[in-house]
């Protein structure tokens, strides 16, 4: 029996490896655990950011609501005016001084050399309106108007002074208050160029000075 003839060439395939010959991935498990840990941390961060954002929104909403209530209360307080107890000269001056504080005047000189006073006239005017609207001040309405006249005169708002002067009933004023009223009315009308009314009120003041109380 003849022996088998060997092939001319023997080819060795180096790219063929058995499963047992492949190198083991010793870090596969660690990499898997690390990836799972990162995914978990990412979810936790997202949850924390969502909770934090929600809390911030709630806090901001609460702060805005609180500020709105505070501003409303402050506005109501500012517009409530004051309650007069006797309608005395001292209270008339006190109300005028309070209006001056609200007005917060600032003075300036224009390019033409004219001296002007400016401030929060709306808020100051509202103070007198609110004080007049206070039911407890009903019997002192003319004293409040007199206080407004004084405020408007010293701050240069003569038109407003005259408007209040036309609403005052001098019979509701004391002697000293009548003198104050006639003088302020005279000055106010003079400042807007009405010399006839100015002289009329000046004569009333002079007559009252002569007659006394």
Secondary structure as the mmCIF struct_conf table of DSSP 4:
data_model
#
loop_
_struct_conf.conf_type_id
_struct_conf.id
_struct_conf.beg_label_comp_id
_struct_conf.beg_label_asym_id
_struct_conf.beg_label_seq_id
_struct_conf.end_label_comp_id
_struct_conf.end_label_asym_id
_struct_conf.end_label_seq_id
HELX_LH_PP_P HELX_LH_PP_P1 UNK A 2 UNK A 7
BEND BEND1 UNK A 8 UNK A 8
TURN_TY1_P TURN_TY1_P1 UNK A 14 UNK A 15
HELX_RH_3T_P HELX_RH_3T_P1 UNK A 19 UNK A 21
BEND BEND2 UNK A 22 UNK A 22
HELX_LH_PP_P HELX_LH_PP_P2 UNK A 23 UNK A 24
TURN_TY1_P TURN_TY1_P2 UNK A 26 UNK A 27
HELX_RH_AL_P HELX_RH_AL_P1 UNK A 28 UNK A 79
TURN_TY1_P TURN_TY1_P3 UNK A 80 UNK A 80
BEND BEND3 UNK A 85 UNK A 86
HELX_RH_AL_P HELX_RH_AL_P2 UNK A 89 UNK A 103
TURN_TY1_P TURN_TY1_P4 UNK A 104 UNK A 104
STRN STRN1 UNK A 106 UNK A 109
TURN_TY1_P TURN_TY1_P5 UNK A 111 UNK A 112
STRN STRN2 UNK A 115 UNK A 118
HELX_RH_AL_P HELX_RH_AL_P3 UNK A 121 UNK A 133
HELX_RH_3T_P HELX_RH_3T_P2 UNK A 135 UNK A 140
HELX_RH_AL_P HELX_RH_AL_P4 UNK A 141 UNK A 154
TURN_TY1_P TURN_TY1_P6 UNK A 155 UNK A 156
HELX_RH_AL_P HELX_RH_AL_P5 UNK A 158 UNK A 165
TURN_TY1_P TURN_TY1_P7 UNK A 166 UNK A 167
HELX_RH_3T_P HELX_RH_3T_P3 UNK A 170 UNK A 172
BEND BEND4 UNK A 173 UNK A 173
HELX_RH_AL_P HELX_RH_AL_P6 UNK A 175 UNK A 191
TURN_TY1_P TURN_TY1_P8 UNK A 192 UNK A 193
HELX_RH_AL_P HELX_RH_AL_P7 UNK A 195 UNK A 211
#
